[in-house]
Amino acid sequence: MIEDDLHAAFERHESLTPPTGPLRAAIDRIAAVRRRRRRRTTLGGATLALLAVTGLGAAPLVTPAKAPERAEFLAGPTGGEPVGAMNLLLLGVDSSGPQPPMADSILLVHVPADRSRLYLLSIPRDLKVAVPGHGSEKINAAFASGSRREGRQPDLGAGYSLTSQVVARLTGVRVDAGAVLTYPVLRKITDAVGGVELCLPTEVLSFHTGRTYPAGCQHLDGAASVDLLRQRRTLADDSQDRDRNAQQFAAALVRRADERGVLHDPVRVSRLAADIGPHLTLSSASGSLLDLLALVPRLRSAEVVGLNLPAVLVDAPAHRYEPDPAAAPELLAALREDRLAAWVAAHPERVTGPR
């Protein structure tokens, strides 16, 4: 009897029940907003890990006076995941004061259209190039030429812009986005993932601290990583060996971040963003950096391939290099045409990092 009464009551009031369509739509909108927020947080973490790989041989930077770019980069809305191959320019600069800094680490990160993995192309800092408005210089001096402001602190954004133009002319590819990074960024992100496992082919003696890093695999925290990656004077091939060590470190950092799930932890990402924001100078030529780097979590492999732009010594006293006329054109053609996978398969001896 009670059950019949209940059924009758429901039938009498059924016409008063509001339609469920609007409610479902509202729930869907809330869920979509939350998914976008989680996505932005995850992509921010992926971006920080990717950008951290270029804190290579850079002393602390002057903090940029203009910060909106950083805030927009870390939390701004995205306009959709980009398609096609992408190229990110990452610069590590050597500056601890008001003098215009040099770009001691120049790394072009190529993300192929098939999102198979990352390719890290190191450009020798002593490469002789034409710098717009400044004649022939070493490529690391382009940053100093661009950032110089008489009587004022260097303009890091202008230094990046001029270096980006030089790299684009040298390689023949469009530079879609990039960043200038510092030692604090590198230390913090390395420690955030619990350090990295780095395997060295030969022993490295630190010119700065006297510490010895033995040949073989070892665990390094942020401070040790920075110390190791500064070294070039005690290495057989000077800055070229430092570039190789940097690529090995970059691969180890990306793997470690992926293994530890750091990229998907909103709390850790937020802390990192707050810590390293003052030390980042960012640039984007097409869309926001979040748009461009939204593709990072889509990579099919966390492994990276390290490459050096082939170069030959042309002026020993001045320590100047030029692109190797026999090897560089083929590599750069593969880069421009997004054929690096095939080029690497044909030239395994040119790979300096994990394959």
N, C-alpha and C positions, 0 to 999 in steps of 0.2 A: 504493500500500500504506500509506504513511504517512497519507494522507488518510482511508482506511478506518479505521485504528487510532484516529485522532483522533475520528471520528464515534462509534465504539464507546465510547470513553472518556467522551465527553460524555453519551451515553445512559445509561451506568452511574451517573453522578453527578448526573444531572438531578434526581432526587428529593430530593437534598440541598440544592438551590438554594433560598435563602430567598424567600418571596413578595415580589414587587416593590411591592405595594400600600402597605405601611407606609413603604417607602423613598420612594416617590413622594409620599406624604402629608407626610412630613417635609420633603422638598425644597420642596413647595408652601407649607408653613408658614413656612419660612425666607424664601422669596421674598416672601410676603405681608408679613412683618415689615419686610423691606428696603424694599418699596414704601411702607409706611406711614411709615417713617422719612424717605424721600425726600419724601413728600407733606407731612409736617409741616415739613420744612426749607423746601420751596418756599413753603408757605403762610405760614410765618414771614416770609420775605422779602417776599411780597406785602403782608402786614400792615404791615411796617415802612415800605414805600414809601407805602402808603395813609395811614398815620398821620402820616408826615413832612409831609404837605401842610399841616398846621395849625401848624407852627412859625412862625406869622405874627405878627410884632410882639410876640414874647414874650421877655423877658429870662430869664437863667438861673434855674431854680427851685431851691428848697431840696430836696435829695435826700430822697425819702420814706424814713422809717425802716423801713417794712415792705416787704420785697422779694419774699416768696413769690408774690404775684400775678404779678410779671414772669416769674419762672421758670416758673410753670405756664402762663402765656400763650404763652411761646416754645417750650416743649417738651412740654406736657402732652398727654395723650391726647384725641382728639376723639370726639364722640358722634354723628357723622354730619352731613352737610352740611344746613344749614337750608333751608327752603322758604319761599316767599312773599317779600314786600317786607321789607327791613331798613333800619333807620335808625341811623347811628352819629354820636355827638356828639363833635366834636373841639374842644378848647379850647387857645388859646395865651394864657398869662398873663404879666403884667408884674410881675416880682418879682425883686429882687436883694438882699433882706435879710429881716429878721424880720417886716416889716409884712404884713398880709393882702393878697394880690395881687388885682388886677382881671383879669377875662377880657377882654382887648382883642380877641381873635379868637374868634368863635363860629361854627362851621361844622357844619351838619347834612348828613351824607353819606347820600343816599337811593340804595339799591340796589334797582331794580325787580324784581318777581317774574320777569320774562322775561330778566333779567341782560343787558339790551341795552347798558347803559353806566352810568356814575356821574353823579349829579346833585349838585352842590355848592350848598347854599343858605346864603348868608351872612346872619346876623342882625345888624342894626346894634347896636353896643355901647351906643349912647346911647338905645336903645328903652326907653320907660317901661313897666314891668310891675309886677304885684303879686308880691311875694316872700313866700312863706309865713313868718310870724313876724316879718317886718321891714317890712311896709307897702309903699308904693309907692317903687320905686327904679329906677335905670337897670339894665338887665339885666346889664351888666358888673360891677355891685356885688354881685350875688347870690353870685358866687364868693367875694368878700371876706367877706361876711356869713357864709357857710357855713364858711369855713376859719378864721375868727378863734378863737383860743384864748388867753385872757389869760395873759400871762407865758410863753407857750410858742410854739414854731414853728408856723406855720399848718398846718392839717390839709387837705392838698390833696384828699384823697379826699372829705372832707365838703364842700369847696367845689364839687367836681364834682357831688356828689349833689344839692345844693340847686339848682345851675344846671340840671341835668338835669330836675328837677321843673318848674322855670319854663319851660324850652323845651318840655317835653311838654304843659303846659297851654296855652302860646301856640299851638303848632302843631296840637295834637290828635292827635299820633302817639306811639306808644310808642318810647322811646329804648332800643334793644337793647343797646348797648355804646358805649364811647368811651374817650377818653384825654386827659390833660393833657400837653402837650409843651413843649419848651424850645429855645432857640437852638442848643445843642450838637447836639441831634438833627437839626435842619434842616441845619446845616453838614455834619455827617458824612455824611448820606445823599445830599446834593447832590454832595459830592465823590466819593462812592462810585460814582455813575453817570457821573462825568466832567463834571459841570456840566450846565446846562440852557440851551436856546435860548429866550430870552424876547423877545417883541415888544411894545414899549410904544407906545401911541397918541400920547403926548406926552412931552417931556423931563421928567426927574425930578431935582431937586437934593437931595442928601442933607443934611438938617439936622444930622446927627450927624458926618459925615466930610468934607463939602464936595465929595464926588465927584458928577460929573454923569453921569446915565444918559440918553443921547440917545434921541430918538424913533426907532422902528424896531427891527429884530431884532438881538440881541447875545447873546454867550455869557457866562454868569455862573457863577463857582465858588461854593462854599458861603458864604464870607465876604461876597462881593458880593451874593448873594441875600438874606442876612440883613439887610444894610445897606439894600438897596432896600425890602424888605418892612416895615421899621420905619417908613418915611416916611409921614407924613400931613399934617404942618404946612405943607409946601410944595406940597401938592396942592390943586387947585381945589375938590374936593368932600370934602376932609379924609378921614375914615375910610372913607367910601363908595368913594372912589377907591382907597384902600389895599386894601379888600376885593376890588375888581375886579382889581387887580394880583396879589393873593394867589391868586385863582382861575386867572388866566392861568399863574401859576407852578405851581400844583397840576397843571394839565393838562400842562404841559411836563415836570414831574418824572415823572408816570406814564408819559408817552410815552417819555421817555428811558430809564427803567428797563426798559420793555418792549423797546425797541430794542436795548439793550445786554445783554439776557439776565441782568441782575443777579438777578432773582427766582429764577432756576433754578441759581445758582451756590452750592453749599453752603458753600464756604470763605468767600466774601464775606459770605454771610448770617450765618455764625457770628461773624465779626469784628464785623459791625454790631451783632449782638445783645449782644456783650460790651461794646462801646463805649457804646451808648446805653441799656442797661438801667438804670443808676443814675439816668437822667434821665426815666424814664417813670413816670407814675401811670396805672393802667388800671382800668377798671370794666366789669362785665358784668351785665346784668339777667336774661338768659335764656341759660344755657349758657356755656361758655368762649368767650373771644374767638377762639380758633382755630376753634371750631365755627362762629361767626358769620361769620368772615372767610374760611372755606374757600371761599366762593363767589367771592372776588375773581378767582382765575385762570379762573373760568368765564365771565367777562364777554366778550361777543361783540365789544366794541370797547374799545380803550385810551383813546379820547377821552372827555372829560368835558364836562358842560354846567354852566356857572356861572350861578347865579341869585342875585339879592338880594331879600330880603323887602321888598316895597314899603312905604315909610314916609313920613310927612309930619312936618314940623317944627311942634311945638305950643307950644314955649317957647323962644324964641330966646336970651334971656339965660342960661338954664340948659342950652341945647343939648340939649333933650329931643325925642324923636320918639315917634310912635305909629304902629301899622300903618295903612297907607293904607286907609280904609274902602271905597274904590272898587275897588282892585286886589288887596289882600291876601287877602280872603276867597276869591276864586276860585282863587288860587294855592294856598292852604292846603287847599282842598277837593280839588284835583287831587293834592296830596301825600298826603293821607289816603286817597284812593281809588286811589292808584297809577296816575294818569293824566297824569303829568308830560310824557310824550312828546307827547300830544295838545295839552296846554296850551302847550308850547313851540312846536309847529307853528302854533298860533293866535296866539301872542304872540312872534314872533321878536325884536322890539325889546327884550324883557326879558332876552334872553340876554347875559351879560357875558363868557362864555368860548367856547371852540370848540364847534361844534355837531356 
